[in-house]
Each structure stands twice: as structure tokens, then as C-alpha cells.
């Protein structure tokens, strides 16, 4: 229910979307790409970020 905006994609070809980072019950970080809609939040994808591709705090790409 909570998360932190990591990246914002206002010009996405499919409409405004963003990357949100959250922490699950077991303390595992998850990234979710989603698009806010008038009546709901559309989730495009969710994944566990790879430490080879992200900084140690998972907020910046390497």
C-alpha cells in the first residue's frame, strides 16, 4: 500500500506511467511499473530488481 516513486515516464507511448519501489513483508525490494487511470491503477509489470542493474538502494540504475 506504500511505495516510493523511483522513475516517472510522463511521455510513455502507452500513457503516463511510473516505476515505484516497495518493500514486501519479508523485507524484499520490489519494483512495479504502473499507470494511474481514472478508476484504477494499471500494473504493467512487477519484478525483483537485479543488483547488477541497480544501485545498492535500488533507486538508481547503474
Buried (B, 14 or more C-beta within 10 A) or exposed (E): EEBEEBBEBEEEEEEEBBBBBBEEEEEEBBBBBBBEEEEEEEEEEEEEBEEEEBEEEBBEEE
